[in-house]
Amino acid sequence: MTKNILVPYDFTNYGDLAFEKAAEIAQKFQSKLTLLTVIGGDIDTSGMNLTRAQEAQDEAENKAKSGMSQLIASHPLENVEISVKIIHNPSVAEAILSFADNNGIDLIVMGSHGRSGFKKIVLGSVASGVVTKANCPVMIVKPTKS
């Protein structure tokens, strides 16, 4: 049974689609939904003093909290407990995997940009890293082709 669903959220349309699919599943199975954002690798604090680096981290965290609150408010769900978690880690995939392992996650639902070939090699793939190493099922949500 699916009791705990994790949605790694990246503030893109792909993340929105994953949240919507996870919310649908959570309502059906009365599951707990955890919305997770990883802050780290995308913030360049090199050259900053310690105070400014901490301010940059705090700004990113506040922006993430605000964005996730807006997402939840725009998708009211009945009988679904939603929690918001923010992790600081330079490796997004490793942060997702560690959180899932340490928090009894039964299903990870995440968006994918659908990159392939050279772009996937150059840009890397968080979804690919999670799919290959996760200890629970992973659902990849992609936009429908128009």
C-alpha positions, -999 to 999 in steps of 0.1 A, spaced: 0 0 0 12 35 -8 12 55 25 40 80 19 45 97 -14 75 119 -21 74 146 -48 108 162 -55 98 197 -66 119 219 -89 95 248 -96 90 239 -132 59 228 -152 73 193 -150 73 195 -112 37 208 -113 26 178 -133 43 155 -109 26 172 -79 -8 169 -96 -3 132 -103 10 125 -68 -20 144 -54 -43 123 -74 -27 91 -61 -26 104 -25 -63 112 -26 -72 78 -39 -51 59 -13 -53 85 15 -15 88 15 7 114 31 24 136 5 58 152 11 69 180 -12 107 182 -12 130 208 -27 168 205 -27 188 237 -25 225 236 -30 241 228 -63 224 257 -80 237 284 -56 272 297 -63 286 311 -30 322 311 -42 338 345 -36 311 354 -9 320 359 27 303 336 52 276 360 61 266 367 25 267 330 16 243 323 45 220 351 33 220 336 -2 211 302 13 183 318 34 169 337 4 168 305 -16 150 287 12 125 315 18 117 316 -19 113 278 -20 89 279 10 68 306 -6 67 288 -39 57 255 -24 30 272 -2 15 288 -33 15 254 -51 -3 237 -22 -28 266 -19 -36 264 -56 -44 226 -53 -66 221 -23 -68 185 -13 -92 168 10 -80 141 34 -44 144 23 -17 154 48 10 175 30 43 184 44 70 206 29 107 197 33 138 217 22 172 201 21 205 217 15 227 194 -6 248 199 -37 236 166 -51 199 167 -58 196 130 -66 215 119 -35 194 142 -13 162 127 -28 174 92 -23 186 97 12 153 114 22 133 86 7 153 60 25 152 78 59 115 87 59 97 55 49 87 67 14 67 41 -6 66 60 -39 86 88 -55 67 108 -82 88 132 -101 88 152 -133 113 147 -161 123 171 -188 125 143 -212 160 151 -224 178 124 -244 210 119 -262 237 145 -260 216 170 -238 211 143 -212 248 135 -211 258 172 -209 231 183 -185 229 152 -163 197 137 -151 183 138 -116 154 116 -126 178 90 -141 199 90 -110 168 85 -87 153 58 -109 184 37 -110 192 39 -73 159 42 -54 148 15 -30 111 22 -38 91 26 -70 96 58 -89 70 72 -112 83 96 -139 57 121 -151 62 137 -185 40 161 -204 18 148 -230 29 153 -266 9 179 -285 
